Amino acid sequence: MSDQNTVLLVIADKTEWSRVISVLGDAGYRVLTTRSAKEARARTRDVLVDLIICEDNLSNENGACLLCDYRMAHPEIIRLMVKTDKVAKDCKTNSDRAAVYQFIRKPLDPQQIGLLAKRALEARELGRRHRLLSRELKFSDDSPMFEQPQPLRNGVQCHNFEKLVYSSESMSALCNLAKQAATTDLPILIQGETGTGKELFARALHFKSERNQSPLLFQNCGGMSDELLQSELFGHKRGAFTGASGDRLGLFRAADGGTVFLDEISDVSKSFQVSLLRFLQDGEVKPLGSDIVQHSDVRILAATNVPLEKLVAQGKFRQDLYFRLKGFEINIPPLRDRRDDIPVLAEFFVRKYSEEMRRRVLGISNDVLERFSNYSFPGNVRELENEIRRMVALSQDGDYVTHRHLSPDIAKVSPTRNLVSTKALQFDGATLKEKVESLEKELLRDALARHRWNQSEAARELGLSRVGLANKIKRYHIEQLS
């Protein structure tokens, strides 16, 4: 259980935790620290946390009350509480309501806390496996209504990059690149269709970087005038323009030492591109109405749903700025090109909205997953998320989400894959061998068409190696149709 994907959050406003944090870090956990309940809530909005250690006497809020909130909002997080000798009378009641896994007494013993964290995470994993087995035994054969329903955690390997959830090879390769890029200070250009998760990628990059203790600030550049965008990013002095009633720091200076995410960067004007290029080159910040040039150390993450290379070719975007922004270039594929991610994303959203709506939803029927796999999802992951949220809202406790909960557009999609019917095939050849080869050729052509000629995906479905599939394509002279 001790790996860098396991995140521990320590909520304490004392310096005595340094040895404990060191021991937990040496055990291989990723340890985040906050000093207040407000900071803790902000962290858990951006990062998937596995275990929380919280002091009961925080300066601005009772620790047990905070953990009680976490039990409702994030029930999957293990909660440990550190008690002082002087405990308020209502602390035990609040602790019971928070379902605290175990109490820790002072003085702190770093080794004991490390062992407790390890055992708590092991117990959570055993509980998860027990639930899986229970569901399989209960619902695999005796629920014909759902035709072998698919429980949560259906065996597909699921990965996380902060709050990004994926399973496909293309996203695995992309996230591995992103993890390497995050450790540098180079600007990163994130490109992808609307709804693919560009903002989540930006958050993940920031929290995997060495700047994760500094601010991450966001600015949508779409539809903004140059003057307003200049004011938002570079700041202004009082009286710089009509309505400027006071000084404004600007995001670049406010995020000094941290990260600024510029969304819809393709919409900025040519004149503002010059100002942005100047900042990327020298880190110079000159507020509107000021003669003083200041400097800011900020990492830029930019995102666009229109490929900048295409805009450069059309003369709508400066080539030198494009090259500055793409220290690393991350192109997020649309959901229709990574269908392996659909089941794990669907499971993730079912769990998420079941917890938010306090519904006990058991999983997703195979019928729904097959319809999802055959749907193009023009709105990408955002559309899938909204669909699952709607389905969970319509479901009942102890139920699966099924085709009756689907929206009309997806409900009319055929649940069956477009497999070749052997009855409809016209077999070429007279001998059995020739007929079998004819069938094999049609099955190969059908699998390749269904996976849009992604030979790795087609080979996996057919149980072939990629080389074996390539040899059969060559043997049967199968060509991709334009």
C-alpha positions as CSV (number, residue, x, y, z in Angstrom):
1,M,0.0,0.0,0.0
2,S,2.9,2.4,0.4
3,D,3.5,4.0,-2.9
4,Q,3.4,7.5,-4.2
5,N,-0.2,7.1,-5.5
6,T,-1.2,6.8,-1.8
7,V,-1.9,10.3,-0.5
8,L,-2.0,11.1,3.3
9,L,-3.2,14.5,4.5
10,V,-2.0,15.8,7.9
11,I,-4.2,18.6,9.4
12,A,-2.3,20.2,12.3
13,D,-1.1,23.6,13.2
14,K,2.0,22.5,15.2
15,T,5.6,22.0,14.3
16,E,5.9,18.7,16.3
17,W,4.7,16.8,13.2
18,S,8.0,17.0,11.3
19,R,9.3,13.6,12.4
20,V,6.0,11.9,11.7
21,I,5.9,13.4,8.2
22,S,9.4,12.3,7.6
23,V,8.7,8.7,8.7
24,L,5.5,8.6,6.5
25,G,7.5,10.0,3.5
26,D,10.2,7.4,4.0
27,A,7.5,4.7,4.0
28,G,6.7,5.8,0.4
29,Y,3.5,7.8,1.0
30,R,2.9,11.2,-0.5
31,V,2.2,13.4,2.5
32,L,0.4,16.7,2.2
33,T,0.1,19.1,5.2
34,T,-2.3,21.9,6.0
35,R,-2.7,24.1,9.1
36,S,-6.5,24.8,8.9
37,A,-9.8,23.2,8.0
38,K,-10.2,25.7,5.1
39,E,-6.9,24.6,3.6
40,A,-7.7,21.0,4.0
41,R,-11.1,21.3,2.2
42,A,-9.3,23.1,-0.7
43,R,-6.7,20.3,-0.9
44,T,-9.3,17.5,-1.0
45,R,-11.1,19.2,-3.8
46,D,-8.0,19.0,-6.0
47,V,-6.3,15.8,-4.8
48,L,-7.6,12.3,-4.2
49,V,-6.7,11.7,-0.5
50,D,-6.6,8.1,1.0
51,L,-6.1,8.9,4.7
52,I,-6.4,11.9,6.9
53,I,-4.7,12.5,10.3
54,C,-6.4,15.4,12.1
55,E,-5.8,17.1,15.4
56,D,-8.9,17.5,17.5
57,N,-8.0,21.1,18.6
58,L,-7.5,23.0,15.4
59,S,-7.3,26.7,16.0
60,N,-10.3,27.6,13.8
61,E,-12.5,24.5,13.9
62,N,-13.1,21.4,16.0
63,G,-11.2,18.5,14.3
64,A,-14.0,16.0,15.0
65,C,-16.5,18.2,13.3
66,L,-14.2,18.5,10.2
67,L,-13.8,14.7,10.1
68,C,-17.6,14.4,10.4
69,D,-18.0,16.6,7.3
70,Y,-15.4,14.3,5.5
71,R,-17.4,11.2,6.4
72,M,-20.3,12.6,4.4
73,A,-18.4,14.2,1.5
74,H,-15.6,11.6,1.1
75,P,-16.6,8.4,2.9
76,E,-13.8,6.5,1.2
77,I,-11.1,8.5,3.1
78,I,-9.8,6.8,6.3
79,R,-10.0,9.2,9.3
80,L,-7.5,9.2,12.2
81,M,-7.8,11.7,15.0
82,V,-5.1,12.9,17.4
83,K,-6.5,13.6,20.9
84,T,-5.1,15.7,23.6
85,D,-5.7,15.0,27.3
86,K,-8.2,17.8,27.6
87,V,-11.0,16.7,25.3
88,A,-14.3,18.6,25.0
89,K,-17.4,16.7,26.3
90,D,-19.0,16.5,22.8
91,C,-15.8,15.3,21.2
92,K,-16.6,11.6,21.7
93,T,-20.1,12.1,20.2
94,N,-18.6,14.0,17.2
95,S,-15.9,11.3,16.8
96,D,-18.5,8.6,16.7
97,R,-20.5,10.5,14.1
98,A,-17.3,11.0,12.1
99,A,-16.6,7.2,12.2
100,V,-13.0,7.8,13.2
101,Y,-10.9,4.7,12.4
102,Q,-8.7,5.1,15.5
103,F,-7.5,7.7,18.0
104,I,-3.8,8.7,18.4
105,R,-2.6,9.9,21.8
106,K,0.2,12.4,22.5
107,P,3.2,12.4,22.7
108,L,3.4,11.4,19.1
109,D,5.2,8.2,18.2
110,P,6.2,8.4,14.5
111,Q,6.8,4.7,14.0
112,Q,3.4,3.9,15.7
113,I,1.6,6.3,13.4
114,G,3.3,4.9,10.3
115,L,2.3,1.4,11.3
116,L,-1.3,2.5,12.0
117,A,-1.5,4.2,8.6
118,K,-0.3,1.0,6.9
119,R,-2.7,-1.2,8.7
120,A,-5.7,1.2,8.1
121,L,-5.0,1.2,4.4
122,E,-4.7,-2.6,4.3
123,A,-8.0,-2.9,6.1
124,R,-9.7,-0.6,3.6
125,E,-8.3,-2.7,0.7
126,L,-9.5,-5.9,2.3
127,G,-13.0,-4.3,2.8
128,R,-13.1,-3.3,-0.8
129,R,-12.2,-6.8,-2.0
130,H,-14.8,-8.3,0.4
131,R,-17.5,-6.1,-1.1
132,L,-16.5,-7.1,-4.6
133,L,-16.7,-10.8,-3.8
134,S,-20.0,-10.4,-2.1
135,R,-21.5,-8.6,-5.1
136,E,-20.2,-11.2,-7.5
137,L,-21.6,-14.1,-5.5
138,K,-24.9,-12.4,-5.0
139,F,-25.6,-11.0,-8.5
140,S,-23.6,-13.0,-11.1
141,D,-26.3,-15.6,-11.9
142,D,-29.4,-15.0,-9.9
143,S,-30.4,-11.6,-11.3
144,P,-31.5,-12.4,-14.9
145,M,-33.2,-9.0,-15.1
146,F,-29.8,-7.4,-15.7
147,E,-28.2,-10.2,-17.8
148,Q,-25.0,-10.7,-15.9
149,P,-24.6,-7.2,-14.5
150,Q,-21.2,-5.7,-14.2
151,P,-20.3,-4.7,-10.6
152,L,-18.1,-1.8,-9.7
153,R,-14.4,-2.5,-10.2
154,N,-15.1,-4.9,-13.0
155,G,-11.5,-6.2,-13.2
156,V,-10.3,-3.6,-15.8
157,Q,-7.1,-2.0,-14.5
158,C,-7.8,1.5,-13.4
159,H,-5.2,4.3,-13.0
160,N,-5.2,7.7,-11.5
161,F,-3.2,10.8,-12.2
162,E,-4.5,13.0,-9.3
163,K,-8.2,13.2,-10.1
164,L,-7.9,11.9,-13.7
165,V,-9.2,8.4,-14.1
166,Y,-8.2,6.2,-17.1
167,S,-7.4,2.7,-18.3
168,S,-6.5,3.0,-22.0
169,E,-2.9,2.7,-23.3
170,S,-3.1,6.1,-24.9
171,M,-4.0,7.9,-21.7
172,S,-1.4,5.9,-19.7
173,A,1.3,7.0,-22.1
174,L,0.0,10.6,-22.0
175,C,-0.1,10.7,-18.2
176,N,3.4,9.2,-17.9
177,L,4.6,12.1,-20.1
178,A,2.7,14.6,-18.0
179,K,4.3,13.2,-14.8
180,Q,7.7,13.8,-16.3
181,A,6.7,17.3,-17.6
182,A,5.3,18.2,-14.2
183,T,8.7,18.0,-12.5
184,T,10.2,20.7,-14.9
185,D,9.5,24.4,-15.0
186,L,8.7,24.4,-18.8
187,P,5.4,25.8,-20.0
188,I,2.9,23.1,-21.0
189,L,0.4,23.4,-23.8
190,I,-2.7,21.2,-23.3
191,Q,-4.8,20.6,-26.4
192,G,-8.1,18.7,-26.7
193,E,-11.7,18.9,-27.6
194,T,-14.2,20.5,-25.2
195,G,-15.0,18.2,-22.3
196,T,-11.8,16.1,-22.4
197,G,-10.5,17.3,-19.0
198,K,-7.9,19.9,-19.8
199,E,-8.5,21.7,-16.5
200,L,-8.2,18.5,-14.5
201,F,-4.9,17.9,-16.4
202,A,-3.7,21.3,-15.4
203,R,-4.5,20.7,-11.7
204,A,-2.8,17.3,-11.8
205,L,0.3,18.9,-13.4
206,H,0.5,21.6,-10.7
207,F,0.0,19.2,-7.8
208,K,2.7,16.9,-9.2
209,S,5.2,19.8,-9.5
210,E,7.5,21.3,-7.0
211,R,5.3,24.4,-7.0
212,N,2.4,22.5,-5.3
213,Q,2.7,24.5,-2.1
214,S,2.2,27.8,-4.1
215,P,-1.0,29.1,-5.7
216,L,-2.6,27.6,-8.8
217,L,-4.7,30.4,-10.4
218,F,-7.1,30.2,-13.4
219,Q,-7.9,32.6,-16.2
220,N,-10.3,31.9,-19.1
221,C,-9.1,34.1,-22.0
222,G,-12.2,33.5,-24.2
223,G,-14.3,36.6,-25.1
224,M,-12.3,39.1,-23.1
225,S,-11.0,42.4,-24.3
226,D,-7.3,43.1,-24.3
227,E,-7.7,45.8,-21.6
228,L,-9.6,43.5,-19.3
229,L,-7.3,40.6,-19.9
230,Q,-4.3,42.8,-19.3
231,S,-5.8,44.0,-16.0
232,E,-6.6,40.4,-14.9
233,L,-3.2,39.0,-15.6
234,F,-0.7,42.0,-15.2
235,G,-2.8,44.2,-12.8
236,H,-3.4,47.9,-12.9
237,K,-3.0,51.1,-11.0
238,R,-5.8,53.2,-9.7
239,G,-7.2,55.5,-12.4
240,A,-5.5,53.5,-15.2
241,F,-8.9,53.3,-17.0
242,T,-12.5,54.1,-16.4
243,G,-13.7,52.1,-13.4
244,A,-10.2,51.4,-12.0
245,S,-11.1,52.6,-8.5
246,G,-8.1,50.9,-6.8
247,D,-4.9,49.0,-7.5
248,R,-5.1,45.4,-8.8
249,L,-2.2,43.0,-8.2
250,G,-2.9,40.7,-11.2
251,L,-2.7,36.9,-11.4
252,F,0.9,36.8,-12.5
253,R,2.1,38.6,-9.4
254,A,-0.5,36.9,-7.1
255,A,0.7,33.5,-8.2
256,D,4.4,34.3,-7.8
257,G,6.2,31.0,-7.2
258,G,3.2,29.0,-8.4
259,T,1.2,28.3,-11.6
260,V,-1.2,30.2,-13.8
261,F,-3.6,28.2,-16.1
262,L,-4.7,30.1,-19.2
263,D,-7.7,28.5,-20.8
264,E,-8.8,29.2,-24.4
265,I,-5.5,30.7,-25.2
266,S,-6.4,30.5,-28.9
267,D,-8.9,33.4,-28.4
268,V,-6.3,36.1,-27.4
269,S,-5.6,38.9,-29.9
270,K,-2.4,39.4,-31.8
271,S,-1.6,42.5,-29.7
272,F,-2.0,40.6,-26.4
273,Q,0.1,37.7,-27.7
274,V,3.0,40.2,-27.8
275,S,2.5,41.0,-24.1
276,L,2.3,37.3,-23.2
277,L,5.4,36.5,-25.2
278,R,7.3,39.2,-23.3
279,F,6.3,37.7,-20.0
280,L,7.2,34.2,-21.0
281,Q,10.7,35.4,-22.1
282,D,11.6,37.6,-19.2
283,G,8.9,37.3,-16.5
284,E,8.3,41.0,-16.7
285,V,5.0,42.4,-15.3
286,K,4.0,46.0,-16.0
287,P,0.6,46.9,-14.5
288,L,-1.6,49.2,-16.6
289,G,-1.0,52.8,-15.6
290,S,2.4,52.0,-14.1
291,D,5.9,52.9,-15.3
292,I,7.5,50.3,-13.0
293,V,8.4,46.9,-14.4
294,Q,8.4,44.0,-11.9
295,H,9.2,40.4,-12.2
296,S,7.2,37.3,-11.3
297,D,8.3,33.6,-11.2
298,V,5.2,31.8,-12.6
299,R,4.8,28.7,-14.6
300,I,2.3,28.9,-17.5
301,L,-0.1,26.1,-18.4
302,A,-2.2,26.9,-21.4
303,A,-5.1,25.1,-22.9
304,T,-7.0,25.3,-26.2
305,N,-9.7,23.2,-28.0
306,V,-8.4,24.5,-31.4
307,P,-4.9,23.2,-32.4
308,L,-2.5,26.1,-32.2
309,E,-0.4,24.7,-35.0
310,K,-3.5,25.1,-37.3
311,L,-4.0,28.7,-36.2
312,V,-0.3,29.4,-36.8
313,A,-0.6,28.1,-40.4
314,Q,-3.6,30.4,-40.9
315,G,-1.6,33.4,-39.5
316,K,-4.0,33.8,-36.6
317,F,-1.5,33.0,-33.8
318,R,2.2,34.0,-33.5
319,Q,4.5,31.2,-34.2
320,D,7.1,32.4,-31.7
321,L,4.5,32.4,-28.9
322,Y,3.3,28.9,-29.9
323,F,6.9,27.6,-29.6
324,R,7.2,29.3,-26.2
325,L,4.0,27.8,-24.9
326,K,4.8,24.2,-26.1
327,G,7.7,23.4,-23.8
328,F,5.7,20.3,-23.5
329,E,2.7,19.6,-25.7
330,I,-0.1,17.3,-24.4
331,N,-2.8,16.3,-26.8
332,I,-5.7,14.7,-24.9
333,P,-7.6,12.3,-27.2
334,P,-11.4,12.5,-27.4
335,L,-13.4,9.8,-25.5
336,R,-14.5,8.1,-28.7
337,D,-10.8,7.3,-29.4
338,R,-10.2,5.8,-26.0
339,R,-13.2,3.6,-25.4
340,D,-11.3,1.5,-22.9
341,D,-11.7,4.5,-20.5
342,I,-15.5,4.5,-20.6
343,P,-16.1,1.6,-18.1
344,V,-13.7,2.9,-15.5
345,L,-14.9,6.5,-15.9
346,A,-18.5,5.3,-15.6
347,E,-17.8,3.4,-12.4
348,F,-15.9,6.4,-11.0
349,F,-18.8,8.8,-11.7
350,V,-21.4,6.3,-10.3
351,R,-19.4,6.1,-7.0
352,K,-18.9,9.9,-6.9
353,Y,-22.6,10.8,-7.5
354,S,-23.9,7.9,-5.4
355,E,-22.0,9.4,-2.4
356,E,-23.0,12.9,-3.2
357,M,-26.7,12.0,-3.5
358,R,-26.5,9.4,-0.7
359,R,-27.8,6.6,-3.0
360,R,-26.6,3.0,-2.7
361,V,-26.1,2.2,-6.4
362,L,-24.6,-1.2,-7.0
363,G,-23.2,-0.7,-10.4
364,I,-23.9,-0.4,-14.1
365,S,-25.5,-3.0,-16.3
366,N,-23.6,-4.5,-19.2
367,D,-26.4,-3.2,-21.5
368,V,-25.6,0.4,-20.5
369,L,-21.8,0.0,-20.9
370,E,-22.4,-1.5,-24.4
371,R,-24.5,1.5,-25.4
372,F,-21.9,3.8,-24.1
373,S,-19.2,2.0,-26.1
374,N,-21.2,2.4,-29.3
375,Y,-22.0,6.1,-28.6
376,S,-19.7,8.8,-30.0
377,F,-19.8,11.2,-27.0
378,P,-19.4,14.5,-28.8
379,G,-19.2,16.2,-25.4
380,N,-16.5,13.8,-24.3
381,V,-15.9,13.0,-20.6
382,R,-18.1,16.0,-19.5
383,E,-21.1,14.5,-21.4
384,L,-20.5,11.1,-19.9
385,E,-20.3,12.6,-16.4
386,N,-23.6,14.5,-16.8
387,E,-25.2,11.4,-18.2
388,I,-24.1,9.3,-15.2
389,R,-25.2,12.0,-12.7
390,R,-28.7,12.0,-14.3
391,M,-28.9,8.2,-14.2
392,V,-27.9,8.1,-10.5
393,A,-30.5,10.7,-9.7
394,L,-33.2,8.5,-11.4
395,S,-32.0,5.3,-9.7
396,Q,-33.2,3.7,-6.5
397,D,-31.3,2.4,-3.5
398,G,-29.9,-1.1,-4.0
399,D,-30.4,-0.8,-7.7
400,Y,-28.2,-0.9,-10.8
401,V,-28.3,1.9,-13.3
402,T,-29.8,0.3,-16.5
403,H,-31.1,1.3,-19.9
404,R,-34.3,2.7,-18.5
405,H,-32.3,5.5,-16.8
406,L,-30.6,6.6,-20.1
407,S,-31.3,9.9,-21.8
408,P,-33.1,9.5,-25.2
409,D,-30.1,10.1,-27.4
410,I,-28.1,7.3,-25.8
411,A,-31.1,5.0,-25.2
412,K,-31.7,4.7,-29.0
413,V,-28.1,3.5,-29.5
414,S,-28.0,-0.2,-30.2
415,P,-26.6,-2.1,-27.2
416,T,-25.0,-4.8,-29.3
417,R,-21.8,-4.4,-31.1
418,N,-21.9,-4.4,-34.9
419,L,-20.6,-7.9,-35.1
420,V,-20.8,-9.8,-38.4
421,S,-23.7,-12.2,-38.6
422,T,-22.5,-15.6,-40.0
423,K,-26.0,-16.1,-41.5
424,A,-25.6,-12.9,-43.6
425,L,-22.1,-13.7,-44.8
426,Q,-21.5,-14.8,-48.3
427,F,-18.7,-17.2,-48.0
428,D,-16.3,-17.3,-50.9
429,G,-14.7,-20.5,-52.0
430,A,-15.8,-24.1,-52.3
431,T,-13.7,-25.9,-49.6
432,L,-14.0,-25.6,-45.8
433,K,-10.6,-23.9,-45.7
434,E,-11.6,-21.3,-48.2
435,K,-14.9,-20.6,-46.3
436,V,-13.1,-20.3,-43.0
437,E,-10.6,-17.8,-44.5
438,S,-13.5,-15.8,-46.0
439,L,-15.0,-15.6,-42.5
440,E,-11.7,-14.7,-40.9
441,K,-11.2,-11.9,-43.4
442,E,-14.7,-10.4,-42.7
443,L,-14.1,-10.6,-38.9
444,L,-10.8,-8.9,-39.3
445,R,-12.3,-6.1,-41.5
446,D,-15.2,-5.7,-39.0
447,A,-12.9,-5.4,-36.0
448,L,-10.6,-2.9,-37.7
449,A,-13.6,-0.8,-38.8
450,R,-15.1,-0.8,-35.3
451,H,-11.8,0.4,-33.8
452,R,-11.2,2.9,-36.5
453,W,-8.1,1.0,-37.7
454,N,-6.5,1.1,-34.3
455,Q,-4.6,-2.1,-34.8
456,S,-3.6,-2.5,-31.1
457,E,-7.2,-2.3,-30.0
458,A,-8.4,-4.6,-32.8
459,A,-5.7,-7.2,-32.0
460,R,-6.6,-7.2,-28.3
461,E,-10.2,-7.9,-29.1
462,L,-9.4,-10.7,-31.5
463,G,-6.8,-12.3,-29.1
464,L,-3.9,-11.6,-31.6
465,S,-0.6,-9.9,-31.2
466,R,-0.2,-6.7,-33.1
467,V,2.3,-8.3,-35.4
468,G,0.0,-11.3,-36.0
469,L,-2.8,-8.9,-37.0
470,A,-0.5,-7.0,-39.3
471,N,0.5,-10.3,-41.0
472,K,-3.2,-11.2,-41.5
473,I,-4.0,-7.8,-43.0
474,K,-1.2,-8.2,-45.4
475,R,-2.2,-11.8,-46.2
476,Y,-5.8,-10.9,-47.0
477,H,-4.9,-7.6,-48.7
478,I,-7.3,-5.7,-46.3
479,E,-7.2,-1.9,-47.0
480,Q,-8.5,1.0,-45.0
481,L,-11.4,2.7,-46.6
482,S,-11.2,6.4,-46.9
